[in-house]
Amino acid sequence: MTADVMPPEDASRHTLRAAVLGAGSWGTTFAAVMADAGCTVTVWGRDEKTCRQITEDHRNEGYLPGVELPAGVTATTDVRAALAGADIVAVAVPSQVARRTLEPLRDAIGPSTVAVSLMKGVELSTDRRMSEVVAEALAIPQDRVAVVSGPNLAREIARRQPTATVIASTSDATAQLVARACASSYFRPYTNRDVVGVELCGAVKNVIALAVGISQGRGLGYNTMATVITRGLVEITRLGLALGADADTFPGLAGMGDLMATCASPDSRNHTLGGHIGRGMSLDEAIAATGGTAEGVKSCRSVLELATSLGVEMPITHAVVRVLHEGLPVDQLAPLLLARPHKAEGA
């Protein structure tokens, strides 16, 4: 269950210092959100020009064109300088490189620093969720890790359009700290203890968005879109329950809310990439045309591996894997999207 979190009112509490690892669209946006909530924020990125632009011009034109960033956000290419003294470290690197990015930084994390996963995926070869990867890579306990997920399209939030999100952690204190660090007039956090459910929603919704994009790229309409979204939520729920998640998570912000936004918005990279595939591009061409990380491309395989190991049927996910990675022609996708035996809807 989620808990309502109001913006902090106690101004006597010290200003939180936050680091964000990753200067892409979502990392930069979340840095801006935390700065608007009163934090001092340093972004770490690999590109010197981007970091200089964030610090000096308060912009990141490569990922958020036309958006002015708060003065409280600076950036550096020195990751240890970014981490120094941080109360919160938000990780917004591509999910499949998270472990090798974080492991060398174990000694740079403070003894009470909280790590926040902004990533949405499942690690290939281990089937680990991102909170597990973060905890293992940084050698910190799970109760110092939180995850953020919800209908959080970066470009809309960067323009301060209202939205809500879910912050999940096994520790109420950790979730409340992160909520305090990002609550503002336009960004409303709710807390949740169901880390498993929230993370699976964030990972699998990208795969469903790929399926919607592919089908729309082939010219299929809103009936197909609604069907794939609805049955996609069933797949997410089925996998989550098999892993012990809370059933109440899936119809909420992290589940249906995020799924709807990702499957419908032209700002969704997974939906956009799926559309390119549906219109006949190769995977490499579609990745280049999308111009950013579409996490579902890689995580669809790890999600399917996880489901298979648990005996959970996920026909939409399986169909996406076959199109993207096994050479299935896109014209053969549609019949596979609903490839389960006829039965009652809730089964």
Residue pairs with C-beta under 8 A, 6 or more apart in sequence:
1 192
1 193
1 246
1 248
2 166
2 190
2 191
2 192
2 252
2 253
3 190
3 191
3 192
4 190
5 167
5 176
5 179
5 180
5 183
5 188
5 189
5 190
5 191
6 183
7 37
7 183
7 184
7 185
8 37
8 38
8 180
8 183
13 180
15 38
15 39
15 40
16 34
16 38
16 39
16 40
16 87
16 88
16 177
16 180
16 181
17 39
17 40
17 41
17 42
17 85
17 86
17 87
17 88
18 31
18 34
18 39
18 40
18 41
18 42
18 86
18 87
18 88
18 89
18 90
18 181
19 41
19 42
19 43
19 44
19 82
19 83
19 86
19 88
19 89
19 90
20 27
20 28
20 30
20 31
20 34
20 41
20 42
20 43
20 44
20 82
20 89
20 90
20 92
21 27
21 44
21 79
21 82
21 89
21 90
21 91
21 92
21 93
21 101
21 102
22 43
22 44
22 45
22 91
22 92
22 93
22 118
23 43
23 44
23 45
23 46
23 47
23 50
23 51
23 54
23 60
23 63
23 75
24 63
24 92
24 292
24 293
25 60
25 63
25 64
25 154
25 155
25 158
25 292
26 92
26 118
26 152
26 154
27 43
27 45
27 90
27 92
27 93
27 118
28 43
28 54
28 60
28 63
28 64
28 69
28 73
28 154
28 158
29 64
29 154
29 155
29 157
29 158
30 90
30 92
30 118
30 148
30 182
31 41
31 43
31 69
31 73
31 90
32 41
32 67
32 69
32 70
32 73
32 158
33 157
33 182
33 184
33 187
34 41
34 88
34 90
34 181
34 182
35 41
35 69
35 70
35 71
35 72
35 73
36 70
36 72
36 160
36 184
36 186
36 187
37 180
37 181
37 182
37 183
37 184
37 187
39 72
39 88
39 181
40 72
41 72
41 73
41 74
42 73
42 74
42 75
42 76
42 81
42 82
42 86
43 51
43 54
43 73
43 74
43 75
43 76
43 82
44 75
44 76
44 77
44 78
44 79
44 82
44 83
45 51
45 54
45 75
45 76
45 77
46 77
47 62
47 77
48 77
50 60
50 62
50 75
51 75
51 76
51 77
52 75
53 59
53 60
53 61
54 60
54 69
54 73
54 74
54 75
55 74
55 75
55 76
58 68
58 69
58 70
58 71
58 73
59 67
59 68
59 69
60 67
60 69
63 154
63 292
64 154
64 155
64 158
67 155
67 158
67 159
76 82
79 105
79 108
80 105
80 108
83 89
83 105
83 108
83 109
84 108
85 110
86 110
86 113
87 110
87 112
87 113
87 114
87 177
87 181
88 113
88 114
88 115
88 116
88 177
88 178
88 181
89 109
89 113
89 114
89 115
89 116
90 115
90 116
90 117
90 118
90 148
91 98
91 101
91 102
91 115
91 116
91 117
91 118
91 119
91 130
91 134
92 118
92 119
93 101
93 119
94 119
94 121
94 293
94 295
95 119
95 120
95 121
95 122
95 123
95 130
95 133
95 295
95 298
95 299
96 121
96 123
96 124
96 298
96 299
98 119
98 123
98 130
98 133
98 134
98 137
99 123
99 133
99 136
99 137
101 137
102 133
102 134
102 137
102 138
103 137
103 138
105 138
106 137
106 138
106 139
109 115
109 138
109 140
112 144
113 140
113 144
114 144
114 145
114 146
114 174
114 177
114 178
115 134
115 135
115 138
115 140
115 144
115 145
115 146
116 145
116 146
116 147
116 148
116 178
117 130
117 131
117 133
117 134
117 145
117 146
117 147
117 148
117 199
118 148
119 130
119 295
120 130
120 149
120 199
120 202
120 203
120 205
120 206
120 295
120 299
121 130
121 203
121 206
121 295
121 298
121 299
121 302
122 128
122 129
122 130
122 203
122 299
122 302
122 303
122 306
123 129
123 130
123 133
123 302
124 298
124 299
124 301
124 302
125 302
126 133
127 302
127 305
127 306
127 309
128 136
129 195
129 196
129 199
129 200
129 203
130 147
130 199
130 203
131 142
131 145
131 146
131 147
131 195
131 199
132 142
134 140
134 145
135 141
135 142
135 144
135 145
142 170
142 195
143 169
143 170
143 171
143 174
144 171
144 174
145 169
145 170
145 174
146 167
146 168
146 169
146 174
146 175
146 178
147 167
147 168
147 169
147 195
147 198
147 199
147 202
148 165
148 166
148 167
148 178
148 182
149 165
149 166
149 168
149 198
149 199
149 201
149 202
149 254
149 258
150 163
150 164
150 165
150 166
150 253
150 254
150 257
150 258
151 163
151 164
151 165
151 253
151 257
151 258
151 260
151 261
151 262
152 163
152 165
152 258
152 261
153 261
153 262
153 265
153 267
153 268
154 267
155 267
156 163
156 267
157 163
157 186
157 187
160 186
161 186
162 186
162 187
162 188
163 186
163 187
163 188
164 187
164 188
164 189
164 190
164 253
164 257
165 182
165 187
165 188
165 189
165 190
165 253
166 189
166 190
166 191
166 192
166 198
166 252
166 253
166 254
167 175
167 178
167 179
167 182
167 189
167 190
167 191
167 192
168 175
168 191
168 192
168 193
168 194
168 195
168 197
168 198
168 199
168 254
169 175
169 178
169 191
169 193
169 195
170 193
170 195
172 191
172 193
175 191
175 192
175 193
176 191
178 189
179 189
179 191
182 189
183 189
190 253
192 198
192 249
192 254
193 246
194 245
194 246
194 248
194 249
196 240
196 243
196 244
196 245
197 240
197 245
197 246
197 249
197 250
197 254
197 255
198 249
198 254
200 236
200 239
200 240
200 243
200 245
201 236
201 240
201 249
201 250
201 254
201 255
201 258
201 259
202 254
202 258
203 295
203 299
203 303
204 232
204 235
204 236
204 239
204 303
204 317
205 232
205 236
205 255
205 258
205 259
205 262
205 263
206 262
206 270
206 294
206 295
206 296
206 299
206 300
207 232
207 270
207 296
207 299
207 300
207 303
207 316
207 317
207 320
208 228
208 229
208 232
208 233
208 235
208 236
208 259
208 262
208 263
208 316
208 317
209 259
209 262
209 263
209 268
209 270
209 271
209 274
209 296
210 270
210 271
210 273
210 274
210 277
210 294
210 296
210 297
210 300
210 320
210 324
211 228
211 232
211 274
211 316
211 319
211 320
211 333
211 337
212 225
212 228
212 229
212 232
212 263
212 264
212 271
212 274
213 268
213 270
213 271
213 272
213 273
213 274
213 275
213 276
213 277
213 278
214 274
214 275
214 277
214 278
214 320
214 323
214 330
214 333
215 224
215 225
215 228
215 274
215 278
215 333
215 334
215 337
216 224
216 225
216 274
216 275
216 278
217 274
217 275
217 276
217 277
217 278
217 279
217 330
218 278
218 279
218 330
218 331
218 333
218 334
220 334
224 334
224 337
225 263
225 264
227 337
227 338
228 263
228 316
228 337
229 259
229 260
229 263
231 316
231 337
231 338
232 259
232 263
232 316
233 250
233 251
233 255
233 256
233 259
235 313
235 314
235 315
235 316
235 317
236 250
236 255
236 259
237 247
237 250
237 255
238 312
238 313
238 314
239 303
239 306
239 307
239 310
239 312
239 314
240 249
240 250
241 247
242 310
242 311
242 312
243 310
249 255
250 256
261 268
262 268
262 270
262 271
263 271
264 271
265 271
266 272
269 290
269 292
269 293
269 294
270 294
270 295
270 296
270 297
272 290
272 294
273 286
273 287
273 289
273 290
273 294
273 296
273 297
276 285
276 286
276 289
276 290
277 283
277 286
277 323
277 324
277 330
278 330
280 330
281 289
283 297
283 324
283 325
287 294
287 297
296 320
297 324
300 317
300 320
300 321
300 324
300 325
301 321
301 325
303 314
303 317
304 314
304 317
304 318
304 321
307 313
307 314
307 317
313 340
315 336
315 337
315 338
315 339
315 340
316 337
318 336
318 339
319 328
319 333
319 336
319 337
319 339
322 328
322 336
323 329
323 330
323 333
328 336
